[in-house]
Amino acid sequence: MTGRKQLNLVSSSELLSLSSSEYQKVLRSSKVIKTGSQAEMLKRVGSNLQKAVVKYMNDNGYGNSLNGYSWEFNLIDNDSTVNAWAMPGGKVAFYTGILPYCKDEVGIAVVMGHEVSHAIANHGAERMSQGLAIQFGVSSLEVAMGQDPSATEQIFLQSVGLSSQLGMLAYGRTHESEADKMGLMFMAMAGYDPREAPKFWERMAKNGGQAPPAWMSTHPSNERRIEDLNANMAEALKYYNP
């Protein structure tokens, strides 16, 4: 989908099984908000984006890559954590701390479209494969679990943006840029105005303090991100049907 070759030492079935297990661990150790307007809004956006992703993948010949997906969208009560993430298999979580930046349903679609795109583009599998190669040498998930299940679990969590204990970098600029572009298309297909995406990152830039120059960070700067989103806007608007 991205036009890049990716190192992949992890089978889809292995990754989806691990993702489901780790997602449930997160939910059990967190206070999940199951009812109320915010939780309902999150699930509504999730349902709309899920339909858009499935349609896009089927229309473009990638439908089989969604086999085994079991989508879930959960809101975690944690105002101090400004974050959201998506594990392979459609396992999505938002923390209440990011909702003020989202402001509304469209803002949630911006963030969720981006995070889901990481999973759709196999960024987690790519990063986990890189982690296995670094930690164990060129190996497989089965061998790594047999040698050191705790380290393997940490590699997985880092691969989907939940841990940094092994010194691996966060999603790199290439991954972030790919997820930004794909997320823009997905939110447009789901009926959300993609022109709101740059506005979200403007809010993040305004409230996020002094950011490092782009060359010092694995993430694009907010300014570069906004420029790239606007550069892809004409294409995204072709998918937008409010």
NUKE-550798 format. One record per residue: x, y, z of N, C-alpha, C in turn; residue number from 1; chain. Coordinates in nm, 2 decimals. Layout:
// NUKE-550798
ATOM      n_u      n_v      n_w     ca_u     ca_v     ca_w      c_u      c_v      c_w     n   chain
ATOM        X        Y        Z        X        Y        Z        X        Y        Z   NUM       A
...
//
This chain:
// NUKE-550798
ATOM      n_u      n_v      n_w     ca_u     ca_v     ca_w      c_u      c_v      c_w     n   chain
ATOM     0.08    -0.12     0.00     0.00     0.00     0.00     0.08     0.13     0.00     1       A
ATOM     0.20     0.13     0.07     0.28     0.25     0.09     0.38     0.26    -0.03     2       A
ATOM     0.40     0.16    -0.10     0.50     0.16    -0.21     0.64     0.13    -0.16     3       A
ATOM     0.65     0.10    -0.03     0.78     0.06     0.03     0.79    -0.09     0.06     4       A
ATOM     0.91    -0.14     0.05     0.93    -0.28     0.10     0.95    -0.28     0.25     5       A
ATOM     0.90    -0.38     0.32     0.90    -0.38     0.47     0.96    -0.51     0.51     6       A
ATOM     1.05    -0.51     0.61     1.10    -0.63     0.68     0.98    -0.68     0.76     7       A
ATOM     0.95    -0.81     0.74     0.84    -0.87     0.81     0.87    -1.01     0.85     8       A
ATOM     0.90    -1.03     0.98     0.94    -1.16     1.04     0.82    -1.22     1.12     9       A
ATOM     0.71    -1.15     1.12     0.59    -1.18     1.20     0.47    -1.21     1.11    10       A
ATOM     0.41    -1.33     1.13     0.29    -1.36     1.05     0.17    -1.28     1.10    11       A
ATOM     0.08    -1.26     1.01    -0.04    -1.19     1.05    -0.12    -1.26     1.16    12       A
ATOM    -0.13    -1.39     1.16    -0.20    -1.46     1.26    -0.13    -1.44     1.40    13       A
ATOM     0.00    -1.45     1.40     0.08    -1.43     1.52     0.06    -1.29     1.58    14       A
ATOM     0.06    -1.20     1.49     0.05    -1.06     1.53    -0.09    -1.03     1.59    15       A
ATOM    -0.19    -1.07     1.52    -0.33    -1.05     1.56    -0.35    -1.11     1.70    16       A
ATOM    -0.30    -1.23     1.72    -0.32    -1.30     1.84    -0.25    -1.23     1.96    17       A
ATOM    -0.13    -1.18     1.93    -0.06    -1.11     2.04    -0.13    -0.97     2.06    18       A
ATOM    -0.17    -0.91     1.96    -0.24    -0.78     1.97    -0.37    -0.79     2.06    19       A
ATOM    -0.45    -0.90     2.03    -0.57    -0.92     2.11    -0.54    -0.94     2.25    20       A
ATOM    -0.44    -1.02     2.28    -0.40    -1.05     2.42    -0.35    -0.92     2.49    21       A
ATOM    -0.26    -0.84     2.43    -0.21    -0.72     2.49    -0.31    -0.62     2.50    22       A
ATOM    -0.40    -0.61     2.41    -0.51    -0.51     2.42    -0.60    -0.53     2.54    23       A
ATOM    -0.63    -0.66     2.56    -0.71    -0.69     2.68    -0.64    -0.66     2.81    24       A
ATOM    -0.51    -0.68     2.81    -0.43    -0.65     2.93    -0.44    -0.50     2.96    25       A
ATOM    -0.43    -0.42     2.86    -0.44    -0.27     2.88    -0.58    -0.24     2.93    26       A
ATOM    -0.68    -0.30     2.88    -0.82    -0.27     2.92    -0.84    -0.31     3.07    27       A
ATOM    -0.78    -0.42     3.10    -0.80    -0.47     3.24    -0.73    -0.39     3.34    28       A
ATOM    -0.62    -0.32     3.30    -0.54    -0.24     3.39    -0.58    -0.09     3.39    29       A
ATOM    -0.68    -0.06     3.31    -0.72     0.08     3.30    -0.87     0.10     3.34    30       A
ATOM    -0.91     0.22     3.36    -1.05     0.25     3.38    -1.11     0.29     3.25    31       A
ATOM    -1.18     0.19     3.20    -1.25     0.21     3.06    -1.39     0.28     3.08    32       A
ATOM    -1.41     0.38     3.01    -1.54     0.45     3.01    -1.63     0.39     2.91    33       A
ATOM    -1.73     0.32     2.95    -1.81     0.24     2.86    -1.94     0.31     2.82    34       A
ATOM    -1.99     0.41     2.89    -2.11     0.48     2.86    -2.09     0.63     2.86    35       A
ATOM    -2.19     0.70     2.82    -2.18     0.84     2.82    -2.15     0.90     2.68    36       A
ATOM    -2.16     1.03     2.66    -2.15     1.09     2.53    -2.02     1.08     2.47    37       A
ATOM    -1.91     1.09     2.55    -1.77     1.08     2.49    -1.75     0.94     2.44    38       A
ATOM    -1.78     0.83     2.52    -1.76     0.70     2.47    -1.84     0.66     2.35    39       A
ATOM    -1.97     0.71     2.35    -2.06     0.69     2.23    -2.00     0.76     2.11    40       A
ATOM    -1.95     0.88     2.12    -1.89     0.95     2.01    -1.77     0.88     1.96    41       A
ATOM    -1.69     0.83     2.04    -1.57     0.75     2.00    -1.61     0.63     1.92    42       A
ATOM    -1.71     0.56     1.97    -1.75     0.44     1.90    -1.82     0.47     1.76    43       A
ATOM    -1.89     0.58     1.76    -1.95     0.63     1.63    -1.85     0.66     1.53    44       A
ATOM    -1.74     0.73     1.57    -1.64     0.77     1.48    -1.57     0.64     1.43    45       A
ATOM    -1.54     0.55     1.53    -1.48     0.42     1.50    -1.56     0.34     1.40    46       A
ATOM    -1.69     0.33     1.41    -1.77     0.26     1.32    -1.76     0.32     1.18    47       A
ATOM    -1.77     0.45     1.17    -1.76     0.52     1.04    -1.63     0.50     0.97    48       A
ATOM    -1.52     0.51     1.05    -1.39     0.49     0.99    -1.37     0.34     0.95    49       A
ATOM    -1.42     0.25     1.03    -1.41     0.11     1.00    -1.47     0.08     0.86    50       A
ATOM    -1.59     0.13     0.84    -1.66     0.11     0.71    -1.58     0.17     0.60    51       A
ATOM    -1.52     0.29     0.62    -1.44     0.35     0.52    -1.32     0.27     0.48    52       A
ATOM    -1.25     0.22     0.59    -1.13     0.15     0.57    -1.16     0.02     0.49    53       A
ATOM    -1.26    -0.05     0.53    -1.30    -0.18     0.47    -1.33    -0.15     0.32    54       A
ATOM    -1.41    -0.04     0.29    -1.44    -0.01     0.15    -1.32     0.02     0.07    55       A
ATOM    -1.23     0.10     0.13    -1.11     0.14     0.06    -1.02     0.02     0.03    56       A
ATOM    -1.01    -0.07     0.13    -0.92    -0.19     0.11    -0.98    -0.28     0.00    57       A
ATOM    -1.11    -0.30     0.01    -1.18    -0.39    -0.09    -1.17    -0.33    -0.23    58       A
ATOM    -1.19    -0.20    -0.24    -1.19    -0.13    -0.37    -1.05    -0.14    -0.44    59       A
ATOM    -0.95    -0.15    -0.35    -0.81    -0.14    -0.40    -0.74    -0.27    -0.40    60       A
ATOM    -0.81    -0.38    -0.38    -0.75    -0.51    -0.38    -0.67    -0.56    -0.26    61       A
ATOM    -0.70    -0.49    -0.15    -0.62    -0.52    -0.02    -0.72    -0.59     0.08    62       A
ATOM    -0.84    -0.62     0.04    -0.94    -0.67     0.14    -0.89    -0.79     0.22    63       A
ATOM    -0.81    -0.88     0.16    -0.76    -1.00     0.24    -0.67    -0.96     0.36    64       A
ATOM    -0.61    -0.84     0.35    -0.52    -0.80     0.46    -0.60    -0.77     0.59    65       A
ATOM    -0.73    -0.76     0.58    -0.81    -0.73     0.70    -0.87    -0.86     0.76    66       A
ATOM    -0.84    -0.97     0.70    -0.88    -1.10     0.76    -0.83    -1.11     0.90    67       A
ATOM    -0.92    -1.15     0.99    -0.89    -1.17     1.13    -0.90    -1.04     1.21    68       A
ATOM    -0.94    -0.93     1.15    -0.96    -0.80     1.22    -1.09    -0.82     1.31    69       A
ATOM    -1.08    -0.77     1.43    -1.20    -0.77     1.52    -1.19    -0.63     1.59    70       A
ATOM    -1.26    -0.53     1.53    -1.24    -0.39     1.56    -1.30    -0.37     1.70    71       A
ATOM    -1.23    -0.29     1.78    -1.27    -0.24     1.91    -1.23    -0.10     1.93    72       A
ATOM    -1.32    -0.02     1.99    -1.29     0.13     2.02    -1.32     0.16     2.16    73       A
ATOM    -1.22     0.19     2.24    -1.24     0.21     2.38    -1.18     0.34     2.43    74       A
ATOM    -1.25     0.40     2.52    -1.21     0.53     2.58    -1.15     0.50     2.72    75       A
ATOM    -1.03     0.54     2.75    -0.97     0.52     2.88    -0.97     0.65     2.96    76       A
ATOM    -1.01     0.64     3.09    -1.02     0.76     3.17    -0.88     0.79     3.23    77       A
ATOM    -0.81     0.89     3.16    -0.68     0.93     3.20    -0.65     1.07     3.14    78       A
ATOM    -0.68     1.17     3.22    -0.67     1.31     3.17    -0.53     1.35     3.15    79       A
ATOM    -0.43     1.28     3.22    -0.29     1.33     3.21    -0.22     1.27     3.09    80       A
ATOM    -0.29     1.18     3.02    -0.22     1.12     2.90    -0.29     1.17     2.77    81       A
ATOM    -0.21     1.25     2.70    -0.26     1.30     2.57    -0.21     1.21     2.46    82       A
ATOM    -0.29     1.10     2.44    -0.25     1.00     2.35    -0.37     0.92     2.30    83       A
ATOM    -0.34     0.85     2.19    -0.44     0.75     2.13    -0.35     0.66     2.05    84       A
ATOM    -0.39     0.53     2.03    -0.32     0.44     1.96    -0.41     0.33     1.90    85       A
ATOM    -0.36     0.26     1.80    -0.43     0.15     1.74    -0.33     0.03     1.73    86       A
ATOM    -0.37    -0.08     1.78    -0.29    -0.21     1.76    -0.34    -0.28     1.63    87       A
ATOM    -0.26    -0.36     1.58    -0.30    -0.44     1.46    -0.43    -0.52     1.50    88       A
ATOM    -0.52    -0.53     1.40    -0.64    -0.60     1.42    -0.76    -0.50     1.45    89       A
ATOM    -0.73    -0.37     1.45    -0.83    -0.28     1.47    -0.86    -0.25     1.62    90       A
ATOM    -0.76    -0.27     1.70    -0.78    -0.25     1.85    -0.74    -0.11     1.88    91       A
ATOM    -0.84    -0.02     1.90    -0.81     0.12     1.92    -0.84     0.17     2.06    92       A
ATOM    -0.76     0.26     2.11    -0.78     0.32     2.24    -0.75     0.47     2.24    93       A
ATOM    -0.84     0.54     2.30    -0.82     0.69     2.32    -0.81     0.71     2.47    94       A
ATOM    -0.73     0.81     2.51    -0.73     0.86     2.65    -0.80     0.99     2.66    95       A
ATOM    -0.87     1.01     2.77    -0.95     1.13     2.78    -0.86     1.26     2.77    96       A
ATOM    -0.73     1.25     2.80    -0.65     1.36     2.79    -0.63     1.42     2.65    97       A
ATOM    -0.66     1.34     2.55    -0.65     1.40     2.41    -0.78     1.46     2.36    98       A
ATOM    -0.89     1.44     2.43    -1.02     1.49     2.38    -1.03     1.64     2.37    99       A
ATOM    -0.97     1.71     2.47    -0.98     1.86     2.46    -0.91     1.91     2.33   100       A
ATOM    -0.80     1.84     2.29    -0.74     1.88     2.16    -0.82     1.85     2.04   101       A
ATOM    -0.89     1.73     2.05    -0.98     1.69     1.94    -1.10     1.79     1.93   102       A
ATOM    -1.15     1.83     2.04    -1.26     1.92     2.05    -1.40     1.86     2.01   103       A
ATOM    -1.41     1.79     1.91    -1.53     1.74     1.86    -1.52     1.61     1.78   104       A
ATOM    -1.62     1.56     1.72    -1.62     1.43     1.65    -1.52     1.43     1.53   105       A
ATOM    -1.51     1.55     1.47    -1.42     1.55     1.35    -1.28     1.54     1.40   106       A
ATOM    -1.25     1.61     1.51    -1.11     1.60     1.57    -1.07     1.46     1.61   107       A
ATOM    -1.17     1.39     1.66    -1.15     1.25     1.69    -1.12     1.17     1.57   108       A
ATOM    -1.19     1.20     1.46    -1.17     1.13     1.33    -1.03     1.16     1.28   109       A
ATOM    -0.98     1.28     1.30    -0.84     1.31     1.25    -0.74     1.22     1.32   110       A
ATOM    -0.75     1.21     1.46    -0.66     1.13     1.53    -0.68     0.98     1.50   111       A
ATOM    -0.80     0.93     1.50    -0.83     0.79     1.48    -0.79     0.75     1.34   112       A
ATOM    -0.81     0.83     1.24    -0.77     0.80     1.11    -0.63     0.78     1.10   113       A
ATOM    -0.55     0.86     1.16    -0.40     0.85     1.17    -0.36     0.73     1.24   114       A
ATOM    -0.41     0.70     1.35    -0.37     0.58     1.43    -0.41     0.45     1.36   115       A
ATOM    -0.53     0.44     1.31    -0.57     0.32     1.24    -0.48     0.30     1.11   116       A
ATOM    -0.44     0.41     1.05    -0.35     0.40     0.94    -0.22     0.33     0.97   117       A
ATOM    -0.17     0.35     1.09    -0.04     0.28     1.13    -0.07     0.13     1.12   118       A
ATOM    -0.18     0.09     1.17    -0.21    -0.06     1.17    -0.23    -0.11     1.03   119       A
ATOM    -0.31    -0.03     0.95    -0.34    -0.07     0.81    -0.21    -0.08     0.73   120       A
ATOM    -0.12     0.01     0.75     0.01     0.01     0.67     0.11    -0.09     0.73   121       A
ATOM     0.07    -0.17     0.83     0.16    -0.27     0.88     0.29    -0.21     0.95   122       A
ATOM     0.27    -0.09     1.00     0.39    -0.03     1.07     0.43    -0.10     1.19   123       A
ATOM     0.33    -0.15     1.27     0.36    -0.23     1.39     0.43    -0.36     1.36   124       A
ATOM     0.39    -0.43     1.25     0.46    -0.55     1.21     0.60    -0.52     1.17   125       A
ATOM     0.62    -0.41     1.09     0.75    -0.37     1.04     0.84    -0.34     1.16   126       A
ATOM     0.79    -0.26     1.25     0.87    -0.22     1.37     0.90    -0.33     1.46   127       A
ATOM     0.81    -0.42     1.48     0.84    -0.54     1.56     0.94    -0.63     1.50   128       A
ATOM     0.94    -0.64     1.37     1.04    -0.72     1.30     1.18    -0.66     1.32   129       A
ATOM     1.18    -0.53     1.31     1.31    -0.46     1.33     1.36    -0.49     1.48   130       A
ATOM     1.26    -0.48     1.57     1.30    -0.50     1.71     1.35    -0.64     1.74   131       A
ATOM     1.28    -0.74     1.67     1.33    -0.88     1.69     1.46    -0.90     1.63   132       A
ATOM     1.49    -0.84     1.52     1.62    -0.85     1.46     1.73    -0.79     1.55   133       A
ATOM     1.70    -0.67     1.61     1.80    -0.61     1.69     1.82    -0.69     1.82   134       A
ATOM     1.71    -0.73     1.88     1.72    -0.80     2.01     1.77    -0.94     2.01   135       A
ATOM     1.72    -1.01     1.91     1.75    -1.16     1.90     1.83    -1.20     1.78   136       A
ATOM     1.86    -1.11     1.69     1.91    -1.15     1.56     1.79    -1.18     1.47   137       A
ATOM     1.81    -1.20     1.35     1.70    -1.24     1.26     1.64    -1.36     1.31   138       A
ATOM     1.51    -1.35     1.34     1.44    -1.46     1.42     1.29    -1.46     1.38   139       A
ATOM     1.21    -1.52     1.46     1.07    -1.52     1.44     1.00    -1.50     1.57   140       A
ATOM     0.88    -1.46     1.57     0.80    -1.43     1.69     0.80    -1.56     1.78   141       A
ATOM     0.78    -1.67     1.72     0.78    -1.80     1.80     0.91    -1.82     1.87   142       A
ATOM     1.02    -1.81     1.80     1.15    -1.83     1.87     1.17    -1.72     1.97   143       A
ATOM     1.14    -1.59     1.95     1.16    -1.49     2.04     1.08    -1.51     2.17   144       A
ATOM     0.96    -1.55     2.16     0.87    -1.58     2.27     0.93    -1.69     2.36   145       A
ATOM     0.99    -1.79     2.29     1.05    -1.90     2.36     1.18    -1.86     2.43   146       A
ATOM     1.25    -1.77     2.38     1.38    -1.72     2.44     1.35    -1.62     2.55   147       A
ATOM     1.27    -1.52     2.53     1.24    -1.42     2.63     1.11    -1.36     2.61   148       A
ATOM     1.00    -1.41     2.66     0.87    -1.36     2.64     0.85    -1.22     2.69   149       A
ATOM     0.91    -1.18     2.80     0.90    -1.05     2.85     0.96    -0.94     2.76   150       A
ATOM     1.08    -0.97     2.71     1.14    -0.88     2.61     1.06    -0.87     2.48   151       A
ATOM     1.00    -0.98     2.44     0.92    -0.98     2.32     0.80    -0.90     2.34   152       A
ATOM     0.74    -0.91     2.45     0.62    -0.83     2.48     0.65    -0.68     2.48   153       A
ATOM     0.76    -0.64     2.53     0.80    -0.50     2.53     0.83    -0.45     2.39   154       A
ATOM     0.89    -0.54     2.31     0.91    -0.50     2.17     0.78    -0.48     2.10   155       A
ATOM     0.68    -0.56     2.13     0.55    -0.54     2.07     0.49    -0.41     2.11   156       A
ATOM     0.49    -0.38     2.24     0.43    -0.26     2.30     0.50    -0.14     2.24   157       A
ATOM     0.63    -0.14     2.23     0.70    -0.03     2.17     0.66    -0.02     2.02   158       A
ATOM     0.64    -0.13     1.95     0.61    -0.13     1.81     0.48    -0.06     1.78   159       A
ATOM     0.39    -0.06     1.87     0.26     0.01     1.85     0.25     0.14     1.93   160       A
ATOM     0.37     0.18     1.98     0.37     0.32     2.05     0.33     0.32     2.19   161       A
ATOM     0.35     0.21     2.27     0.30     0.20     2.41     0.42     0.19     2.50   162       A
ATOM     0.54     0.18     2.46     0.65     0.16     2.55     0.78     0.20     2.48   163       A
ATOM     0.88     0.24     2.56     1.01     0.28     2.51     1.12     0.22     2.59   164       A
ATOM     1.10     0.10     2.66     1.20     0.05     2.75     1.32    -0.01     2.68   165       A
ATOM     1.30    -0.04     2.55     1.42    -0.11     2.48     1.50    -0.01     2.40   166       A
ATOM     1.47     0.12     2.41     1.54     0.22     2.34     1.51     0.24     2.20   167       A
ATOM     1.41     0.17     2.15     1.36     0.19     2.01     1.30     0.32     2.00   168       A
ATOM     1.31     0.38     1.88     1.25     0.51     1.86     1.10     0.50     1.84   169       A
ATOM     1.03     0.61     1.86     0.89     0.62     1.83     0.87     0.60     1.68   170       A
ATOM     0.74     0.60     1.64     0.72     0.59     1.50     0.80     0.70     1.43   171       A
ATOM     0.88     0.66     1.32     0.96     0.75     1.25     0.89     0.84     1.16   172       A
ATOM     0.96     0.94     1.10     0.90     1.04     1.02     0.83     0.97     0.90   173       A
ATOM     0.89     0.87     0.84     0.83     0.80     0.73     0.70     0.74     0.76   174       A
ATOM     0.69     0.67     0.88     0.57     0.61     0.92     0.46     0.72     0.95   175       A
ATOM     0.51     0.82     1.02     0.41     0.93     1.06     0.35     0.99     0.93   176       A
ATOM     0.44     1.02     0.83     0.39     1.08     0.71     0.30     0.99     0.63   177       A
ATOM     0.33     0.86     0.63     0.24     0.77     0.56     0.10     0.77     0.63   178       A
ATOM     0.10     0.76     0.77    -0.02     0.76     0.84    -0.10     0.88     0.83   179       A
ATOM    -0.03     1.00     0.82    -0.10     1.13     0.80    -0.18     1.13     0.67   180       A
ATOM    -0.11     1.08     0.56    -0.17     1.09     0.43    -0.29     0.99     0.43   181       A
ATOM    -0.27     0.86     0.47    -0.37     0.76     0.47    -0.49     0.80     0.56   182       A
ATOM    -0.46     0.86     0.67    -0.56     0.90     0.77    -0.65     1.01     0.71   183       A
ATOM    -0.59     1.09     0.63    -0.66     1.20     0.57    -0.77     1.15     0.47   184       A
ATOM    -0.73     1.04     0.39    -0.82     0.98     0.30    -0.93     0.91     0.37   185       A
ATOM    -0.89     0.83     0.48    -0.99     0.75     0.55    -1.10     0.84     0.61   186       A
ATOM    -1.05     0.95     0.68    -1.15     1.04     0.74    -1.24     1.10     0.64   187       A
ATOM    -1.19     1.14     0.52    -1.27     1.20     0.42    -1.38     1.09     0.37   188       A
ATOM    -1.33     0.97     0.35    -1.43     0.87     0.31    -1.53     0.84     0.41   189       A
ATOM    -1.50     0.86     0.54    -1.60     0.84     0.65    -1.69     0.95     0.67   190       A
ATOM    -1.68     1.06     0.58    -1.77     1.17     0.59    -1.72     1.29     0.68   191       A
ATOM    -1.60     1.29     0.71    -1.54     1.40     0.80    -1.46     1.49     0.71   192       A
ATOM    -1.47     1.62     0.73    -1.40     1.72     0.65    -1.25     1.71     0.67   193       A
ATOM    -1.17     1.67     0.57    -1.03     1.65     0.59    -0.96     1.79     0.62   194       A
ATOM    -1.02     1.90     0.58    -0.96     2.03     0.61    -0.95     2.06     0.75   195       A
ATOM    -1.01     1.98     0.84    -1.00     2.00     0.98    -0.87     1.94     1.04   196       A
ATOM    -0.80     1.85     0.96    -0.68     1.79     1.01    -0.57     1.89     1.04   197       A
ATOM    -0.54     1.98     0.94    -0.44     2.08     0.98    -0.47     2.16     1.10   198       A
ATOM    -0.60     2.19     1.12    -0.64     2.27     1.23    -0.62     2.20     1.36   199       A
ATOM    -0.63     2.06     1.36    -0.60     1.99     1.48    -0.45     2.00     1.52   200       A
ATOM    -0.36     1.99     1.42    -0.22     2.00     1.44    -0.18     2.14     1.48   201       A
ATOM    -0.26     2.24     1.43    -0.23     2.38     1.48    -0.26     2.39     1.62   202       A
ATOM    -0.37     2.33     1.67    -0.40     2.33     1.81    -0.29     2.26     1.89   203       A
ATOM    -0.25     2.15     1.84    -0.14     2.07     1.91    -0.01     2.16     1.92   204       A
ATOM     0.02     2.23     1.81     0.14     2.31     1.81     0.12     2.43     1.91   205       A
ATOM     0.00     2.48     1.92    -0.02     2.60     2.00    -0.01     2.56     2.15   206       A
ATOM    -0.06     2.44     2.18    -0.07     2.40     2.32     0.05     2.30     2.36   207       A
ATOM     0.13     2.26     2.27     0.23     2.16     2.30     0.36     2.21     2.34   208       A
ATOM     0.38     2.34     2.35     0.51     2.40     2.39     0.61     2.40     2.28   209       A
ATOM     0.73     2.42     2.31     0.84     2.43     2.21     0.88     2.29     2.16   210       A
ATOM     0.86     2.27     2.03     0.89     2.14     1.97     1.04     2.15     1.91   211       A
ATOM     1.11     2.04     1.91     1.24     2.04     1.85     1.24     2.05     1.70   212       A
ATOM     1.35     2.09     1.64     1.35     2.10     1.49     1.33     1.96     1.43   213       A
ATOM     1.27     1.95     1.31     1.23     1.83     1.25     1.35     1.73     1.25   214       A
ATOM     1.47     1.78     1.22     1.59     1.69     1.20     1.63     1.63     1.33   215       A
ATOM     1.58     1.68     1.45     1.62     1.63     1.58     1.52     1.53     1.63   216       A
ATOM     1.41     1.52     1.56     1.30     1.44     1.61     1.26     1.33     1.51   217       A
ATOM     1.21     1.22     1.56     1.16     1.11     1.47     1.03     1.15     1.41   218       A
ATOM     0.96     1.25     1.47     0.83     1.29     1.41     0.85     1.41     1.33   219       A
ATOM     0.77     1.43     1.23     0.77     1.56     1.15     0.73     1.67     1.25   220       A
ATOM     0.79     1.79     1.23     0.75     1.91     1.31     0.60     1.93     1.28   221       A
ATOM     0.53     2.00     1.37     0.39     2.03     1.35     0.38     2.12     1.22   222       A
ATOM     0.47     2.21     1.20     0.46     2.29     1.08     0.48     2.21     0.95   223       A
ATOM     0.58     2.12     0.95     0.60     2.03     0.83     0.48     1.94     0.81   224       A
ATOM     0.42     1.89     0.92     0.30     1.81     0.91     0.19     1.88     0.85   225       A
ATOM     0.16     2.00     0.89     0.05     2.08     0.84     0.08     2.11     0.69   226       A
ATOM     0.20     2.14     0.65     0.23     2.16     0.51     0.20     2.04     0.43   227       A
ATOM     0.24     1.92     0.48     0.22     1.80     0.40     0.07     1.76     0.39   228       A
ATOM     0.00     1.79     0.50    -0.15     1.76     0.50    -0.22     1.85     0.39   229       A
ATOM    -0.18     1.98     0.39    -0.24     2.07     0.29    -0.20     2.03     0.15   230       A
ATOM    -0.08     1.97     0.13    -0.03     1.93     0.00    -0.12     1.81    -0.05   231       A
ATOM    -0.17     1.73     0.04    -0.25     1.61     0.01    -0.40     1.64     0.01   232       A
ATOM    -0.44     1.77     0.04    -0.58     1.80     0.06    -0.66     1.78    -0.06   233       A
ATOM    -0.61     1.82    -0.18    -0.69     1.81    -0.30    -0.73     1.67    -0.33   234       A
ATOM    -0.64     1.58    -0.30    -0.67     1.43    -0.32    -0.77     1.39    -0.22   235       A
ATOM    -0.75     1.43    -0.10    -0.85     1.38     0.01    -0.99     1.43    -0.02   236       A
ATOM    -1.00     1.56    -0.07    -1.13     1.61    -0.09    -1.21     1.54    -0.20   237       A
ATOM    -1.14     1.47    -0.29    -1.21     1.38    -0.39    -1.29     1.27    -0.32   238       A
ATOM    -1.24     1.23    -0.20    -1.31     1.12    -0.13    -1.42     1.18    -0.03   239       A
ATOM    -1.42     1.31    -0.01    -1.51     1.36     0.09    -1.65     1.38     0.04   240       A
ATOM    -1.75     1.32     0.10    -1.89     1.33     0.07    -1.97     1.35     0.20   241       A
ATOM    -1.98     1.47     0.24    -2.05     1.49     0.37    -2.19     1.45     0.38   242       A
//
